[in-house]
């Protein structure tokens, strides 16, 4: 079953580095989408501009993906 791992990054370069690490890890079934926070529904309590990377991945690999993304930003598995 597919899971979504969502990570927020303070800078676009941090999001790019995380995406490159995911690509280098060659984790099967990874599909990424990158977008600025202005395109994401934001929590009013946390109105900080950031870059968001959303990764769809098989459940078995979601922990590895969250670990890689967590090196550069804040990751959450959904």
C-alpha positions as CSV (number, residue, x, y, z in Angstrom):
1,X,0.0,0.0,0.0
2,X,1.3,3.5,-0.9
3,X,2.1,6.0,1.9
4,X,2.8,9.7,1.6
5,X,5.8,11.2,3.3
6,X,5.6,15.0,3.5
7,X,8.6,17.1,4.4
8,X,9.0,20.9,4.9
9,X,12.3,22.5,4.2
10,X,13.5,26.0,5.2
11,X,15.2,26.4,1.8
12,X,14.7,25.2,-1.7
13,X,18.3,24.0,-1.8
14,X,17.6,21.7,1.2
15,X,14.6,20.2,-0.6
16,X,16.8,19.7,-3.7
17,X,19.5,17.9,-1.7
18,X,16.9,15.6,-0.1
19,X,15.4,14.8,-3.5
20,X,18.9,14.0,-4.8
21,X,19.6,11.7,-1.9
22,X,16.3,9.9,-2.5
23,X,17.3,9.4,-6.1
24,X,20.7,8.2,-5.1
25,X,19.2,5.7,-2.7
26,X,17.3,4.1,-5.6
27,X,14.3,3.2,-3.4
28,X,11.7,1.5,-5.6
29,X,8.4,3.2,-6.2
30,X,9.4,6.7,-5.1
31,X,7.4,9.5,-6.8
32,X,8.2,13.0,-5.6
33,X,6.4,16.4,-6.0
34,X,8.1,19.6,-5.0
35,X,6.2,22.8,-4.4
36,X,6.5,26.1,-2.5
37,X,4.4,26.4,0.7
38,X,2.2,29.0,-1.0
39,X,0.7,26.1,-2.9
40,X,0.0,24.0,0.2
41,X,-2.7,24.6,2.8
42,X,-0.8,26.2,5.7
43,X,-1.4,26.1,9.4
44,X,-2.1,29.7,10.5
45,X,0.0,29.1,13.6
46,X,3.0,28.3,11.4
47,X,2.9,30.9,8.5
48,X,6.6,30.4,7.5
49,X,7.4,30.2,3.9
50,X,9.2,26.9,3.0
51,X,9.5,24.3,0.3
52,X,7.4,21.2,0.6
53,X,8.4,17.8,-0.9
54,X,5.7,15.1,-1.0
55,X,6.9,11.6,-1.7
56,X,4.6,8.7,-2.6
57,X,6.2,5.3,-1.7
58,X,5.4,1.8,-0.9
59,X,4.7,1.4,2.9
60,X,7.7,-0.9,3.4
61,X,10.1,1.9,2.3
62,X,8.3,4.9,4.0
63,X,10.6,4.8,7.1
64,X,13.7,5.0,4.9
65,X,12.3,7.9,2.9
66,X,11.3,9.7,6.1
67,X,14.8,9.2,7.4
68,X,16.4,10.7,4.3
69,X,14.1,13.6,4.3
70,X,14.5,14.2,8.0
71,X,18.2,14.8,7.4
72,X,17.3,18.1,5.7
73,X,14.0,19.1,7.1
74,X,10.9,18.0,9.0
75,X,9.3,14.8,7.7
76,X,5.9,13.3,8.5
77,X,4.4,10.0,7.3
78,X,0.7,10.1,6.2
